[in-house]
Amino acid sequence: MRRLVLVLLSALLLLPAAAQADQAAPPATSASAAVLMDGESGRVLYGQNIHEPMLIASTTKLMTALVAAEQGG
């Protein structure tokens, strides 16, 4: 009887080790592309359309204004 109790307790102690965490749902975003990276390792933690080329609207406007200002126009 004592041996049976020890075997059952041992099995119960090992049971949580076999449990796995549920997979987290990806974050909801309305953006057409997004990337979340670990700053130290550079590993991509989440990506949505990360290999799709995207246009850079605001940066282009700023660079155009800067070049125009530098040229005296």
C-alpha positions as CSV (number, residue, x, y, z in Angstrom):
1,M,0.0,0.0,0.0
2,R,2.8,2.4,0.9
3,R,4.6,1.7,-2.3
4,L,1.4,2.4,-4.3
5,V,1.0,5.7,-2.6
6,L,4.6,6.6,-3.4
7,V,4.2,5.7,-7.0
8,L,1.0,7.8,-7.3
9,L,2.6,10.8,-5.6
10,S,5.7,10.5,-7.9
11,A,3.4,10.4,-11.0
12,L,1.5,13.4,-9.7
13,L,4.8,15.3,-9.2
14,L,5.9,14.6,-12.8
15,L,2.5,15.4,-14.4
16,P,2.9,19.2,-14.4
17,A,6.3,18.8,-16.2
18,A,4.5,17.4,-19.2
19,A,2.0,20.4,-19.4
20,Q,2.7,23.0,-22.1
21,A,1.7,26.6,-22.3
22,D,-1.0,27.7,-24.7
23,Q,0.2,29.5,-27.9
24,A,-0.5,33.2,-27.5
25,A,-2.8,34.7,-30.2
26,P,-1.0,37.1,-32.5
27,P,-1.6,40.8,-31.7
28,A,-4.4,42.5,-33.6
29,T,-3.2,45.4,-35.8
30,S,-4.9,47.4,-38.6
31,A,-1.5,48.1,-40.1
32,S,-0.6,46.6,-43.5
33,A,2.8,45.6,-42.2
34,A,4.4,45.3,-38.8
35,V,7.5,43.9,-37.1
36,L,8.4,43.3,-33.5
37,M,12.0,42.5,-32.8
38,D,14.1,41.7,-29.7
39,G,16.4,44.7,-29.3
40,E,19.3,42.7,-27.9
41,S,19.3,39.6,-30.1
42,G,17.6,41.0,-33.2
43,R,15.3,38.0,-33.3
44,V,11.9,38.7,-35.0
45,L,9.2,38.0,-32.4
46,Y,6.2,38.9,-34.6
47,G,6.0,39.8,-38.2
48,Q,3.2,40.7,-40.6
49,N,4.1,41.2,-44.3
50,I,7.7,41.8,-43.3
51,H,9.1,40.9,-46.7
52,E,6.6,43.1,-48.7
53,P,8.2,46.3,-50.1
54,M,6.4,49.3,-48.6
55,L,6.5,52.9,-49.8
56,I,7.9,55.5,-47.4
57,A,5.6,58.5,-47.8
58,S,6.5,60.9,-44.9
59,T,10.3,60.3,-45.1
60,T,10.2,61.1,-48.8
61,K,8.4,64.4,-48.2
62,L,10.9,65.4,-45.5
63,M,13.9,64.6,-47.7
64,T,12.4,66.5,-50.6
65,A,11.9,69.6,-48.4
66,L,15.4,69.2,-47.0
67,V,17.0,69.0,-50.5
68,A,14.9,72.0,-51.7
69,A,15.9,74.0,-48.6
70,E,19.6,73.1,-49.1
71,Q,19.5,74.1,-52.8
72,G,18.1,77.5,-51.8
73,G,14.7,76.9,-53.4
